[in-house]
Amino acid sequence: MIQVYTNNPTAILAGGDLQFTAFKARKGCTTTLNSGGIALNRAGVYMIVANFSFAATAAGDVVISQRVNGVVSEADTASATAAALGIVNLTIPSLVIVRDEDCCCGSYAIVNYQVDVAGTLESANATVTKII
């Protein structure tokens, strides 16, 4: 189990990754940070709840997507309409399955989050719990 966060406002380009920078809590080594993303290092089922506060540069829709090993799942996205420089708060709850010796990736997964518009990541946090 880990809880990760960032609370340093960071400028992000359209299509950029939203990165976590620190641990609030960590138990064991099943999950860890990996280049700003979350590494799931063992086979199992993980519950991830990720929260983001994002200020879009221009008015319009803000879409944040979760990627697992580079693949986006349409079910694991969140969106909201923002005013120019207005802050939106988005949450993505998801289950991620890491199969034992998965044929494409081994028994691990890297989970990253990406935003489709330019703006400022005001803060982010995620809690990851291995269910089984």
KARAKA-V407715 format. One record per backbone hydrogen bond with DSSP energy under -1.0 kcal/mol. CO is the residue of the C=O (numbers start at 1). NH is the residue of the N-H. If there is no record, write none. Layout:
co=CO nh=NH
co=CO nh=NH
//
This chain:
co=1 nh=27
co=2 nh=128
co=3 nh=24
co=3 nh=25
co=4 nh=126
co=5 nh=21
co=5 nh=22
co=6 nh=124
co=10 nh=121
co=12 nh=119
co=13 nh=16
co=16 nh=115
co=22 nh=5
co=25 nh=3
co=30 nh=41
co=32 nh=39
co=34 nh=37
co=36 nh=20
co=37 nh=34
co=38 nh=111
co=39 nh=32
co=40 nh=109
co=44 nh=98
co=45 nh=131
co=45 nh=132
co=46 nh=96
co=47 nh=129
co=48 nh=94
co=49 nh=127
co=50 nh=92
co=51 nh=125
co=52 nh=90
co=53 nh=122
co=53 nh=123
co=54 nh=88
co=55 nh=120
co=56 nh=85
co=60 nh=82
co=62 nh=80
co=63 nh=116
co=64 nh=78
co=65 nh=114
co=66 nh=73
co=67 nh=112
co=68 nh=71
co=71 nh=68
co=73 nh=76
co=76 nh=66
co=78 nh=64
co=80 nh=62
co=82 nh=60
co=83 nh=86
co=86 nh=56
co=88 nh=54
co=90 nh=52
co=92 nh=50
co=94 nh=48
co=96 nh=46
co=98 nh=44
co=99 nh=102
co=102 nh=106
co=109 nh=40
co=110 nh=69
co=111 nh=38
co=112 nh=67
co=113 nh=18
co=114 nh=65
co=115 nh=15
co=118 nh=57
co=119 nh=12
co=120 nh=55
co=121 nh=10
co=123 nh=53
co=124 nh=6
co=125 nh=51
co=126 nh=4
co=127 nh=49
co=128 nh=2
co=129 nh=47
//
